[in-house]
């Protein structure tokens, strides 16, 4: 992997993508779309079939092409002992 993939990716996977207005996952996908990103965008959310009109994937293993950049916008999980 080169630094070019990070600076100018041709594909982006967004973990936690959401249709819920006001959520970080929604804001990230919206900004990618409104920013006129010309590459492939892969929303990932096991609870949705589509996000903002894009096919949504249950997990990254369902995507059959190479991902240059992953954005993770899921809530942190607290482990209590």
C-alpha positions, 0 to 999 in steps of 0.5 A, spaced: 500 500 500 502 506 498 501 513 501 497 515 495 491 510 497 491 515 503 491 521 500 487 520 493 483 513 494 479 510 489 475 507 494 472 508 501 469 504 506 465 507 511 464 503 517 457 505 521 454 509 515 447 511 517 441 514 514 440 517 521 440 525 520 445 528 525 449 521 526 456 522 524 456 516 520 450 520 516 455 526 516 461 522 513 457 519 507 454 526 506 460 529 505 463 524 501 457 525 496 457 532 496 464 533 496 464 529 489 468 524 490 469 520 484 471 513 486 467 508 489 463 508 496 462 502 500 457 504 506 458 498 511 452 497 516 449 490 518 442 494 519 441 497 513 440 495 505 442 502 503 445 508 505 443 515 502 441 511 496 448 507 496 448 499 496 450 498 504 454 492 506 453 488 512 461 487 513 467 488 509 468 481 507 461 482 502 465 487 498 469 484 492 473 489 490 480 492 493 478 498 499 484 504 499 481 507 505 476 505 511 473 510 515 470 508 522 465 512 525 462 506 530 461 508 537 466 505 542 464 499 546 466 499 553 468 493 556 467 493 564 470 488 568 
